[in-house]
Amino acid sequence: MATPAGDHGLDLRLMRILDVLLDECSVSKTATILGQSQPSVSLALKRLREILGDPLLVRSGVKLIPTEKGIAIRAQVSNILREIDALAVSEDTFDPASYNRRFRVYAANCLGTFFMPRIGELVRREAPNMPLDFCTIPEESRIFTELEEGKLDLVIGNWPLPRDYLRFAPLLETDIVLVMRNEHPLAGRSRIDLQEYLNLDHLSPTPHTSPAISPIDGQLAQLDAKREIAMSVAEFTLVPHMLARTDLVFTSSRPFAEQMAQSGAFSVVGAPAELARMSFYTLWHERSHLSPGNQWFRKLLRRVAKEISEFTPHPSSETSPEAISGN
């Protein structure tokens, strides 16, 4: 006799365990995250294997890895749970203090000084049980793939043309400047023109980023121009040290540059007017648009952006940067 539809035994509890198991690939970590014992998670995995007719996770050396079916259903399981959560919990009743799902955000290193520390402070204060990962993605194409697959929850971006199939909300805007050591031949200038800019040797922290997602090179590409990246560094924290010993220039937002200039070793020069201003925004996938956790986090980002805007001094009547660093 055939099993009646819906009588397979796959309930919401098992699906939540499956979701974490496929994400963590560890029975012990899953048990810790869900507040259950390891034996109970092991029994749940055994039951899931019986219901789905697949091992789901198999051992590879000392670790577990998902099977082909495990990989194939991971996004589907996550989507189903998000939809159920959106039905059961409204934004008005969402309690960040009890939210314990790991939240993953992609944000370039250039946001570190001004943005991410404040985000971290608020998350620890308001959602102390929510693990938060600021992720670094080596290949830009993975940013959008991982949003779609649910491996990323949200992106804070600043490239000129964000993907039009993603949800979008502006955060803040800043003018663009150059920072260089005081001994540089152009130090002391108020601004340089585009041709002078293109003739300079530039330092960049993103050597492999295409113009599609680079706020500087993307804008130059629209002008049918290209700068010379003479040197790149893997870490943003190395920028001041490299500039102090070379005649390279670094293109950034005014707040990041002014912070460097406070040491007395660097000068700030206005970038060519053609570079316009740098905009920052959030991107997220439709799949997580109604997620209460995602909605709460997007509001938190807007709060931080508003704070930064209110407390950043305006250097002139022509520009009013809201503090954030550049590329």
ZADO-1210 file (C-alpha; in nm, 4 decimals, padded with zeros to 6 digits):
<atoms>
<atom x="00.0000" y="00.0000" z="00.0000" code="MET" pos="1"/>
<atom x="00.1393" y="00.3404" z="-00.0985" code="ALA" pos="2"/>
<atom x="00.2305" y="00.5884" z="00.1727" code="THR" pos="3"/>
<atom x="-00.0270" y="00.8703" z="00.1844" code="PRO" pos="4"/>
<atom x="00.1000" y="01.2093" z="00.0649" code="ALA" pos="5"/>
<atom x="00.2281" y="01.4128" z="00.3592" code="GLY" pos="6"/>
<atom x="00.2782" y="01.1050" z="00.5766" code="ASP" pos="7"/>
<atom x="00.6541" y="01.0894" z="00.5246" code="HIS" pos="8"/>
<atom x="00.7402" y="01.2023" z="00.8777" code="GLY" pos="9"/>
<atom x="00.9368" y="01.5124" z="00.7788" code="LEU" pos="10"/>
<atom x="00.8241" y="01.7707" z="01.0321" code="ASP" pos="11"/>
<atom x="00.9367" y="02.1247" z="01.1097" code="LEU" pos="12"/>
<atom x="01.1713" y="02.0160" z="01.3896" code="ARG" pos="13"/>
<atom x="01.3563" y="01.7764" z="01.1597" code="LEU" pos="14"/>
<atom x="01.3786" y="02.0406" z="00.8863" code="MET" pos="15"/>
<atom x="01.5377" y="02.2902" z="01.1256" code="ARG" pos="16"/>
<atom x="01.7929" y="02.0304" z="01.2320" code="ILE" pos="17"/>
<atom x="01.8580" y="01.9445" z="00.8668" code="LEU" pos="18"/>
<atom x="01.9063" y="02.3123" z="00.7802" code="ASP" pos="19"/>
<atom x="02.1750" y="02.3579" z="01.0466" code="VAL" pos="20"/>
<atom x="02.3383" y="02.0208" z="00.9757" code="LEU" pos="21"/>
<atom x="02.3814" y="02.1017" z="00.6062" code="LEU" pos="22"/>
<atom x="02.5167" y="02.4441" z="00.6958" code="ASP" pos="23"/>
<atom x="02.7590" y="02.3397" z="00.9712" code="GLU" pos="24"/>
<atom x="02.8429" y="01.9826" z="00.8546" code="CYS" pos="25"/>
<atom x="02.8844" y="01.8898" z="01.2207" code="SER" pos="26"/>
<atom x="02.6572" y="01.7057" z="01.4629" code="VAL" pos="27"/>
<atom x="02.8233" y="01.8647" z="01.7688" code="SER" pos="28"/>
<atom x="02.8017" y="02.2214" z="01.6319" code="LYS" pos="29"/>
<atom x="02.4406" y="02.1654" z="01.5306" code="THR" pos="30"/>
<atom x="02.3592" y="02.0405" z="01.8807" code="ALA" pos="31"/>
<atom x="02.5237" y="02.3489" z="02.0356" code="THR" pos="32"/>
<atom x="02.3464" y="02.5950" z="01.8032" code="ILE" pos="33"/>
<atom x="02.0052" y="02.4355" z="01.8580" code="LEU" pos="34"/>
<atom x="02.0536" y="02.3720" z="02.2293" code="GLY" pos="35"/>
<atom x="02.0076" y="01.9962" z="02.1941" code="GLN" pos="36"/>
<atom x="02.2150" y="01.6962" z="02.2902" code="SER" pos="37"/>
<atom x="02.4444" y="01.5311" z="02.0372" code="GLN" pos="38"/>
<atom x="02.2596" y="01.1959" z="02.0653" code="PRO" pos="39"/>
<atom x="01.9285" y="01.3632" z="01.9806" code="SER" pos="40"/>
<atom x="02.0806" y="01.5330" z="01.6739" code="VAL" pos="41"/>
<atom x="02.2401" y="01.2031" z="01.5688" code="SER" pos="42"/>
<atom x="01.9006" y="01.0320" z="01.5959" code="LEU" pos="43"/>
<atom x="01.7427" y="01.3117" z="01.3945" code="ALA" pos="44"/>
<atom x="02.0075" y="01.2701" z="01.1238" code="LEU" pos="45"/>
<atom x="01.9385" y="00.8969" z="01.1147" code="LYS" pos="46"/>
<atom x="01.5662" y="00.9653" z="01.0740" code="ARG" pos="47"/>
<atom x="01.6314" y="01.2245" z="00.8020" code="LEU" pos="48"/>
<atom x="01.8424" y="00.9733" z="00.6124" code="ARG" pos="49"/>
<atom x="01.5591" y="00.7207" z="00.6269" code="GLU" pos="50"/>
<atom x="01.2954" y="00.9713" z="00.5139" code="ILE" pos="51"/>
<atom x="01.4998" y="01.1233" z="00.2312" code="LEU" pos="52"/>
<atom x="01.6695" y="00.8011" z="00.1213" code="GLY" pos="53"/>
<atom x="02.0162" y="00.9533" z="00.1218" code="ASP" pos="54"/>
<atom x="02.3103" y="00.9776" z="00.3705" code="PRO" pos="55"/>
<atom x="02.2959" y="01.3601" z="00.3381" code="LEU" pos="56"/>
<atom x="02.6336" y="01.3935" z="00.5158" code="LEU" pos="57"/>
<atom x="02.9263" y="01.1552" z="00.4697" code="VAL" pos="58"/>
<atom x="03.2666" y="01.1413" z="00.6322" code="ARG" pos="59"/>
<atom x="03.5702" y="01.2705" z="00.4447" code="SER" pos="60"/>
<atom x="03.8759" y="01.2221" z="00.6632" code="GLY" pos="61"/>
<atom x="03.7976" y="01.3830" z="00.9981" code="VAL" pos="62"/>
<atom x="03.5068" y="01.5966" z="00.8766" code="LYS" pos="63"/>
<atom x="03.1597" y="01.5574" z="00.7324" code="LEU" pos="64"/>
<atom x="03.0683" y="01.6835" z="00.3864" code="ILE" pos="65"/>
<atom x="02.7250" y="01.7001" z="00.2202" code="PRO" pos="66"/>
<atom x="02.6285" y="01.4495" z="-00.0469" code="THR" pos="67"/>
<atom x="02.5049" y="01.5624" z="-00.3867" code="GLU" pos="68"/>
<atom x="02.1485" y="01.5450" z="-00.2599" code="LYS" pos="69"/>
<atom x="02.2460" y="01.7350" z="00.0535" code="GLY" pos="70"/>
<atom x="02.3893" y="02.0145" z="-00.1599" code="ILE" pos="71"/>
<atom x="02.0881" y="02.0077" z="-00.3918" code="ALA" pos="72"/>
<atom x="01.8265" y="02.0467" z="-00.1169" code="ILE" pos="73"/>
<atom x="02.0160" y="02.2873" z="00.1118" code="ARG" pos="74"/>
<atom x="01.8771" y="02.6066" z="-00.0436" code="ALA" pos="75"/>
<atom x="01.5299" y="02.4542" z="-00.0765" code="GLN" pos="76"/>
<atom x="01.5162" y="02.3615" z="00.2926" code="VAL" pos="77"/>
<atom x="01.6407" y="02.7069" z="00.3923" code="SER" pos="78"/>
<atom x="01.3822" y="02.8763" z="00.1703" code="ASN" pos="79"/>
<atom x="01.0969" y="02.6709" z="00.3157" code="ILE" pos="80"/>
<atom x="01.1986" y="02.7567" z="00.6715" code="LEU" pos="81"/>
<atom x="01.2296" y="03.1257" z="00.5910" code="ARG" pos="82"/>
<atom x="00.8800" y="03.1272" z="00.4394" code="GLU" pos="83"/>
<atom x="00.7382" y="02.9503" z="00.7447" code="ILE" pos="84"/>
<atom x="00.9124" y="03.1950" z="00.9771" code="ASP" pos="85"/>
<atom x="00.7790" y="03.4894" z="00.7747" code="ALA" pos="86"/>
<atom x="00.4261" y="03.3507" z="00.8147" code="LEU" pos="87"/>
<atom x="00.4583" y="03.2872" z="01.1861" code="ALA" pos="88"/>
<atom x="00.6498" y="03.5982" z="01.2954" code="VAL" pos="89"/>
<atom x="00.5710" y="03.9505" z="01.1872" code="SER" pos="90"/>
<atom x="00.8230" y="04.2306" z="01.1908" code="GLU" pos="91"/>
<atom x="00.6279" y="04.4014" z="01.4698" code="ASP" pos="92"/>
<atom x="00.6603" y="04.1026" z="01.7035" code="THR" pos="93"/>
<atom x="01.0186" y="04.0120" z="01.6100" code="PHE" pos="94"/>
<atom x="01.2472" y="04.0018" z="01.9144" code="ASP" pos="95"/>
<atom x="01.6160" y="04.0439" z="01.8216" code="PRO" pos="96"/>
<atom x="01.7204" y="03.9453" z="02.1748" code="ALA" pos="97"/>
<atom x="01.6004" y="03.5889" z="02.1114" code="SER" pos="98"/>
<atom x="01.7219" y="03.5676" z="01.7494" code="TYR" pos="99"/>
<atom x="01.9931" y="03.3026" z="01.7265" code="ASN" pos="100"/>
<atom x="02.0372" y="03.2281" z="01.3572" code="ARG" pos="101"/>
<atom x="02.3845" y="03.3011" z="01.2173" code="ARG" pos="102"/>
<atom x="02.3759" y="03.6135" z="00.9985" code="PHE" pos="103"/>
<atom x="02.6284" y="03.6586" z="00.7186" code="ARG" pos="104"/>
<atom x="02.7123" y="03.9944" z="00.5611" code="VAL" pos="105"/>
<atom x="02.9529" y="04.0816" z="00.2809" code="TYR" pos="106"/>
<atom x="03.1126" y="04.4209" z="00.3322" code="ALA" pos="107"/>
<atom x="03.4375" y="04.5377" z="00.1789" code="ALA" pos="108"/>
<atom x="03.7287" y="04.6098" z="00.4129" code="ASN" pos="109"/>
<atom x="03.6954" y="04.9786" z="00.3343" code="CYS" pos="110"/>
<atom x="03.3897" y="04.9893" z="00.5618" code="LEU" pos="111"/>
<atom x="03.5788" y="04.8642" z="00.8630" code="GLY" pos="112"/>
<atom x="03.6880" y="05.1820" z="01.0385" code="THR" pos="113"/>
<atom x="03.3575" y="05.3659" z="01.0338" code="PHE" pos="114"/>
<atom x="03.0779" y="05.1168" z="00.9841" code="PHE" pos="115"/>
<atom x="03.1369" y="04.7628" z="01.1009" code="MET" pos="116"/>
<atom x="03.2469" y="04.8381" z="01.4599" code="PRO" pos="117"/>
<atom x="02.9220" y="05.0261" z="01.5252" code="ARG" pos="118"/>
<atom x="02.7194" y="04.7453" z="01.3659" code="ILE" pos="119"/>
<atom x="02.8982" y="04.4959" z="01.5879" code="GLY" pos="120"/>
<atom x="02.8296" y="04.7073" z="01.8958" code="GLU" pos="121"/>
<atom x="02.4554" y="04.7267" z="01.8274" code="LEU" pos="122"/>
<atom x="02.4251" y="04.3587" z="01.7401" code="VAL" pos="123"/>
<atom x="02.5969" y="04.2543" z="02.0630" code="ARG" pos="124"/>
<atom x="02.3722" y="04.4878" z="02.2594" code="ARG" pos="125"/>
<atom x="02.0383" y="04.4124" z="02.0927" code="GLU" pos="126"/>
<atom x="02.0812" y="04.0606" z="01.9523" code="ALA" pos="127"/>
<atom x="02.3488" y="03.8996" z="02.1729" code="PRO" pos="128"/>
<atom x="02.2527" y="03.5476" z="02.0663" code="ASN" pos="129"/>
<atom x="02.2928" y="03.6177" z="01.6940" code="MET" pos="130"/>
<atom x="02.6302" y="03.5036" z="01.5531" code="PRO" pos="131"/>
<atom x="02.7406" y="03.7607" z="01.2946" code="LEU" pos="132"/>
<atom x="02.9955" y="03.6982" z="01.0196" code="ASP" pos="133"/>
<atom x="03.1463" y="03.9751" z="00.8089" code="PHE" pos="134"/>
<atom x="03.2493" y="03.7666" z="00.5096" code="CYS" pos="135"/>
<atom x="03.5241" y="03.8148" z="00.2542" code="THR" pos="136"/>
<atom x="03.4510" y="03.6650" z="-00.0869" code="ILE" pos="137"/>
<atom x="03.7514" y="03.6171" z="-00.3157" code="PRO" pos="138"/>
<atom x="03.5587" y="03.6117" z="-00.6451" code="GLU" pos="139"/>
<atom x="03.3052" y="03.8845" z="-00.7075" code="GLU" pos="140"/>
<atom x="03.0680" y="03.6516" z="-00.8918" code="SER" pos="141"/>
<atom x="03.0263" y="03.4544" z="-00.5707" code="ARG" pos="142"/>
<atom x="02.8699" y="03.7574" z="-00.4008" code="ILE" pos="143"/>
<atom x="02.5552" y="03.7237" z="-00.6080" code="PHE" pos="144"/>
<atom x="02.5543" y="03.3442" z="-00.6220" code="THR" pos="145"/>
<atom x="02.5811" y="03.3173" z="-00.2447" code="GLU" pos="146"/>
<atom x="02.3008" y="03.5689" z="-00.1934" code="LEU" pos="147"/>
<atom x="02.0840" y="03.3548" z="-00.4179" code="GLU" pos="148"/>
<atom x="02.1827" y="03.0341" z="-00.2383" code="GLU" pos="149"/>
<atom x="02.1259" y="03.1829" z="00.1056" code="GLY" pos="150"/>
<atom x="02.4902" y="03.1573" z="00.2101" code="LYS" pos="151"/>
<atom x="02.4934" y="03.5365" z="00.2413" code="LEU" pos="152"/>
<atom x="02.2105" y="03.7361" z="00.3965" code="ASP" pos="153"/>
<atom x="02.3040" y="04.0848" z="00.2854" code="LEU" pos="154"/>
<atom x="02.5664" y="04.2877" z="00.0979" code="VAL" pos="155"/>
<atom x="02.6865" y="04.6401" z="00.1708" code="ILE" pos="156"/>
<atom x="02.8115" y="04.7636" z="-00.1652" code="GLY" pos="157"/>
<atom x="02.9413" y="05.0775" z="-00.3316" code="ASN" pos="158"/>
<atom x="02.9889" y="04.9864" z="-00.6973" code="TRP" pos="159"/>
<atom x="02.8354" y="05.2076" z="-00.9668" code="PRO" pos="160"/>
<atom x="02.5816" y="04.9642" z="-01.1147" code="LEU" pos="161"/>
<atom x="02.4311" y="04.7174" z="-00.8645" code="PRO" pos="162"/>
<atom x="02.2575" y="04.4094" z="-01.0027" code="ARG" pos="163"/>
<atom x="01.9030" y="04.5072" z="-01.0973" code="ASP" pos="164"/>
<atom x="01.7506" y="04.1744" z="-00.9944" code="TYR" pos="165"/>
<atom x="01.8450" y="04.2251" z="-00.6284" code="LEU" pos="166"/>
<atom x="01.6606" y="04.4275" z="-00.3682" code="ARG" pos="167"/>
<atom x="01.8285" y="04.7654" z="-00.3135" code="PHE" pos="168"/>
<atom x="01.8238" y="05.0433" z="-00.0516" code="ALA" pos="169"/>
<atom x="02.0586" y="05.3464" z="-00.0305" code="PRO" pos="170"/>
<atom x="02.2604" y="05.3947" z="00.2878" code="LEU" pos="171"/>
<atom x="02.4822" y="05.7018" z="00.2562" code="LEU" pos="172"/>
<atom x="02.6947" y="05.9095" z="00.0222" code="GLU" pos="173"/>
<atom x="03.0392" y="06.0711" z="00.0418" code="THR" pos="174"/>
<atom x="03.2705" y="06.2771" z="-00.1733" code="ASP" pos="175"/>
<atom x="03.5943" y="06.1282" z="-00.3087" code="ILE" pos="176"/>
<atom x="03.9481" y="06.2480" z="-00.2365" code="VAL" pos="177"/>
<atom x="04.3102" y="06.1388" z="-00.2695" code="LEU" pos="178"/>
<atom x="04.5409" y="06.0812" z="00.0243" code="VAL" pos="179"/>
<atom x="04.9201" y="06.0975" z="-00.0118" code="MET" pos="180"/>
<atom x="05.2258" y="06.1627" z="00.2017" code="ARG" pos="181"/>
<atom x="05.3116" y="06.5267" z="00.2727" code="ASN" pos="182"/>
<atom x="05.6254" y="06.5072" z="00.0560" code="GLU" pos="183"/>
<atom x="05.4277" y="06.4136" z="-00.2560" code="HIS" pos="184"/>
<atom x="05.4631" y="06.6708" z="-00.5396" code="PRO" pos="185"/>
<atom x="05.0861" y="06.7268" z="-00.5440" code="LEU" pos="186"/>
<atom x="05.0439" y="06.7649" z="-00.1667" code="ALA" pos="187"/>
<atom x="04.8925" y="07.1014" z="-00.0837" code="GLY" pos="188"/>
<atom x="04.6724" y="07.1201" z="-00.3925" code="ARG" pos="189"/>
<atom x="04.3009" y="07.1661" z="-00.3316" code="SER" pos="190"/>
<atom x="04.2044" y="06.9460" z="-00.6268" code="ARG" pos="191"/>
<atom x="04.3567" y="06.7839" z="-00.9354" code="ILE" pos="192"/>
<atom x="04.2050" y="06.7358" z="-01.2792" code="ASP" pos="193"/>
<atom x="04.1294" y="06.4054" z="-01.4496" code="LEU" pos="194"/>
<atom x="04.4400" y="06.3966" z="-01.6687" code="GLN" pos="195"/>
<atom x="04.6670" y="06.4576" z="-01.3707" code="GLU" pos="196"/>
<atom x="04.4830" y="06.1823" z="-01.1856" code="TYR" pos="197"/>
<atom x="04.5319" y="05.9319" z="-01.4666" code="LEU" pos="198"/>
<atom x="04.9049" y="06.0112" z="-01.4823" code="ASN" pos="199"/>
<atom x="04.9573" y="05.9175" z="-01.1169" code="LEU" pos="200"/>
<atom x="05.0675" y="05.5823" z="-00.9762" code="ASP" pos="201"/>
<atom x="04.7887" y="05.4444" z="-00.7578" code="HIS" pos="202"/>
<atom x="04.7694" y="05.2165" z="-00.4558" code="LEU" pos="203"/>
<atom x="04.4665" y="04.9893" z="-00.4339" code="SER" pos="204"/>
<atom x="04.3462" y="04.7202" z="-00.1884" code="PRO" pos="205"/>
<atom x="04.1414" y="04.5462" z="-00.4582" code="THR" pos="206"/>
<atom x="04.3717" y="04.4467" z="-00.7458" code="PRO" pos="207"/>
<atom x="04.1388" y="04.1854" z="-00.8950" code="HIS" pos="208"/>
<atom x="03.8096" y="04.3730" z="-00.8675" code="THR" pos="209"/>
<atom x="03.6549" y="04.4482" z="-01.2053" code="SER" pos="210"/>
<atom x="03.5141" y="04.7910" z="-01.2931" code="PRO" pos="211"/>
<atom x="03.1669" y="04.6402" z="-01.2528" code="ALA" pos="212"/>
<atom x="03.1924" y="04.6506" z="-00.8727" code="ILE" pos="213"/>
<atom x="03.4707" y="04.9041" z="-00.8137" code="SER" pos="214"/>
<atom x="03.3405" y="05.2506" z="-00.7197" code="PRO" pos="215"/>
<atom x="03.6497" y="05.4188" z="-00.8636" code="ILE" pos="216"/>
<atom x="03.7377" y="05.2052" z="-01.1652" code="ASP" pos="217"/>
<atom x="03.3700" y="05.1643" z="-01.2484" code="GLY" pos="218"/>
<atom x="03.3251" y="05.5395" z="-01.2703" code="GLN" pos="219"/>
<atom x="03.6439" y="05.5732" z="-01.4754" code="LEU" pos="220"/>
<atom x="03.5205" y="05.3024" z="-01.7133" code="ALA" pos="221"/>
<atom x="03.2058" y="05.5061" z="-01.7758" code="GLN" pos="222"/>
<atom x="03.4380" y="05.7934" z="-01.8711" code="LEU" pos="223"/>
<atom x="03.6322" y="05.5569" z="-02.1002" code="ASP" pos="224"/>
<atom x="03.9390" y="05.6051" z="-01.8796" code="ALA" pos="225"/>
<atom x="04.1625" y="05.3813" z="-01.6730" code="LYS" pos="226"/>
<atom x="04.4056" y="05.4545" z="-01.3899" code="ARG" pos="227"/>
<atom x="04.7409" y="05.2854" z="-01.3318" code="GLU" pos="228"/>
<atom x="04.7357" y="05.0537" z="-01.0292" code="ILE" pos="229"/>
<atom x="05.1069" y="05.0474" z="-00.9514" code="ALA" pos="230"/>
<atom x="05.0718" y="04.8523" z="-00.6277" code="MET" pos="231"/>
<atom x="04.8048" y="04.6646" z="-00.4356" code="SER" pos="232"/>
<atom x="04.7812" y="04.5390" z="-00.0797" code="VAL" pos="233"/>
<atom x="04.5697" y="04.2645" z="00.0696" code="ALA" pos="234"/>
<atom x="04.4803" y="04.4511" z="00.3888" code="GLU" pos="235"/>
<atom x="04.3359" y="04.7995" z="00.4265" code="PHE" pos="236"/>
<atom x="04.5439" y="04.8532" z="00.7383" code="THR" pos="237"/>
<atom x="04.8593" y="04.8493" z="00.5223" code="LEU" pos="238"/>
<atom x="04.7530" y="05.1532" z="00.3204" code="VAL" pos="239"/>
<atom x="04.9007" y="05.4222" z="00.5510" code="PRO" pos="240"/>
<atom x="05.2290" y="05.2330" z="00.5837" code="HIS" pos="241"/>
<atom x="05.2663" y="05.1991" z="00.2067" code="MET" pos="242"/>
<atom x="05.1792" y="05.5627" z="00.1387" code="LEU" pos="243"/>
<atom x="05.4262" y="05.6841" z="00.4020" code="ALA" pos="244"/>
<atom x="05.7195" y="05.5282" z="00.2129" code="ARG" pos="245"/>
<atom x="05.6189" y="05.5845" z="-00.1519" code="THR" pos="246"/>
<atom x="05.4843" y="05.8493" z="-00.3881" code="ASP" pos="247"/>
<atom x="05.1724" y="05.6446" z="-00.4537" code="LEU" pos="248"/>
<atom x="04.8273" y="05.7973" z="-00.4021" code="VAL" pos="249"/>
<atom x="04.5188" y="05.6350" z="-00.2553" code="PHE" pos="250"/>
<atom x="04.1652" y="05.7209" z="-00.3654" code="THR" pos="251"/>
<atom x="03.9124" y="05.7126" z="-00.0846" code="SER" pos="252"/>
<atom x="03.6283" y="05.8973" z="00.0837" code="SER" pos="253"/>
<atom x="03.7085" y="06.2157" z="00.2686" code="ARG" pos="254"/>
<atom x="03.6372" y="06.0780" z="00.6189" code="PRO" pos="255"/>
<atom x="03.8777" y="05.7867" z="00.5770" code="PHE" pos="256"/>
<atom x="04.1409" y="06.0188" z="00.4303" code="ALA" pos="257"/>
<atom x="04.0925" y="06.2834" z="00.7005" code="GLU" pos="258"/>
<atom x="04.1379" y="06.0184" z="00.9678" code="GLN" pos="259"/>
<atom x="04.4720" y="05.9234" z="00.8115" code="MET" pos="260"/>
<atom x="04.5679" y="06.2897" z="00.7844" code="ALA" pos="261"/>
<atom x="04.5210" y="06.3389" z="01.1595" code="GLN" pos="262"/>
<atom x="04.8560" y="06.1705" z="01.2107" code="SER" pos="263"/>
<atom x="05.0193" y="06.4703" z="01.0425" code="GLY" pos="264"/>
<atom x="05.1989" y="06.2530" z="00.7860" code="ALA" pos="265"/>
<atom x="04.9453" y="06.2716" z="00.5021" code="PHE" pos="266"/>
<atom x="04.7759" y="06.5294" z="00.2829" code="SER" pos="267"/>
<atom x="04.4258" y="06.5199" z="00.1369" code="VAL" pos="268"/>
<atom x="04.3613" y="06.6442" z="-00.2168" code="VAL" pos="269"/>
<atom x="04.0272" y="06.6643" z="-00.3927" code="GLY" pos="270"/>
<atom x="03.9720" y="06.4033" z="-00.6651" code="ALA" pos="271"/>
<atom x="03.8713" y="06.5058" z="-01.0181" code="PRO" pos="272"/>
<atom x="03.5149" y="06.6327" z="-01.0325" code="ALA" pos="273"/>
<atom x="03.4376" y="06.3629" z="-01.2913" code="GLU" pos="274"/>
<atom x="03.4596" y="06.0955" z="-01.0215" code="LEU" pos="275"/>
<atom x="03.1504" y="06.2527" z="-00.8632" code="ALA" pos="276"/>
<atom x="03.0528" y="06.0990" z="-00.5268" code="ARG" pos="277"/>
<atom x="03.0600" y="05.7519" z="-00.3774" code="MET" pos="278"/>
<atom x="02.7286" y="05.5917" z="-00.2834" code="SER" pos="279"/>
<atom x="02.6818" y="05.3048" z="-00.0404" code="PHE" pos="280"/>
<atom x="02.3764" y="05.0832" z="-00.0270" code="TYR" pos="281"/>
<atom x="02.2462" y="04.7463" z="00.0854" code="THR" pos="282"/>
<atom x="02.1612" y="04.4582" z="-00.1469" code="LEU" pos="283"/>
<atom x="01.9645" y="04.1476" z="-00.0601" code="TRP" pos="284"/>
<atom x="01.7843" y="03.8717" z="-00.2448" code="HIS" pos="285"/>
<atom x="01.4092" y="03.8459" z="-00.2820" code="GLU" pos="286"/>
<atom x="01.4250" y="03.5153" z="-00.0951" code="ARG" pos="287"/>
<atom x="01.5083" y="03.6955" z="00.2303" code="SER" pos="288"/>
<atom x="01.3068" y="04.0137" z="00.1772" code="HIS" pos="289"/>
<atom x="01.0320" y="03.9144" z="00.4222" code="LEU" pos="290"/>
<atom x="01.2616" y="03.7513" z="00.6756" code="SER" pos="291"/>
<atom x="01.2072" y="03.9302" z="01.0104" code="PRO" pos="292"/>
<atom x="01.5764" y="03.8936" z="01.0936" code="GLY" pos="293"/>
<atom x="01.6831" y="04.0435" z="00.7630" code="ASN" pos="294"/>
<atom x="01.4329" y="04.3269" z="00.7966" code="GLN" pos="295"/>
<atom x="01.5605" y="04.4061" z="01.1464" code="TRP" pos="296"/>
<atom x="01.9227" y="04.4042" z="01.0323" code="PHE" pos="297"/>
<atom x="01.8471" y="04.6369" z="00.7399" code="ARG" pos="298"/>
<atom x="01.6887" y="04.8820" z="00.9836" code="LYS" pos="299"/>
<atom x="01.9959" y="04.8585" z="01.2048" code="LEU" pos="300"/>
<atom x="02.2176" y="04.9498" z="00.9075" code="LEU" pos="301"/>
<atom x="02.0033" y="05.2538" z="00.8341" code="ARG" pos="302"/>
<atom x="02.0358" y="05.3640" z="01.1960" code="ARG" pos="303"/>
<atom x="02.4155" y="05.3398" z="01.1779" code="VAL" pos="304"/>
<atom x="02.4245" y="05.5272" z="00.8470" code="ALA" pos="305"/>
<atom x="02.2093" y="05.8054" z="00.9944" code="LYS" pos="306"/>
<atom x="02.4399" y="05.8367" z="01.2956" code="GLU" pos="307"/>
<atom x="02.7439" y="05.8617" z="01.0700" code="ILE" pos="308"/>
<atom x="02.5749" y="06.1273" z="00.8568" code="SER" pos="309"/>
<atom x="02.4781" y="06.3392" z="01.1567" code="GLU" pos="310"/>
<atom x="02.8188" y="06.3375" z="01.3259" code="PHE" pos="311"/>
<atom x="03.0439" y="06.3861" z="01.0240" code="THR" pos="312"/>
<atom x="03.1680" y="06.7442" z="00.9741" code="PRO" pos="313"/>
<atom x="03.1098" y="06.8976" z="00.6321" code="HIS" pos="314"/>
<atom x="03.4414" y="07.0228" z="00.4885" code="PRO" pos="315"/>
<atom x="03.2844" y="07.2755" z="00.2532" code="SER" pos="316"/>
<atom x="02.9556" y="07.4032" z="00.1148" code="SER" pos="317"/>
<atom x="03.0149" y="07.2018" z="-00.2024" code="GLU" pos="318"/>
<atom x="03.0543" y="06.8648" z="-00.0338" code="THR" pos="319"/>
<atom x="02.8835" y="06.7001" z="00.2614" code="SER" pos="320"/>
<atom x="03.0344" y="06.3562" z="00.3078" code="PRO" pos="321"/>
<atom x="02.8783" y="06.1025" z="00.5350" code="GLU" pos="322"/>
<atom x="03.1667" y="05.9111" z="00.6824" code="ALA" pos="323"/>
<atom x="03.2715" y="05.5982" z="00.5095" code="ILE" pos="324"/>
<atom x="03.5897" y="05.4812" z="00.3415" code="SER" pos="325"/>
<atom x="03.6494" y="05.4059" z="-00.0236" code="GLY" pos="326"/>
<atom x="03.8475" y="05.1912" z="-00.2592" code="ASN" pos="327"/>
</atoms>
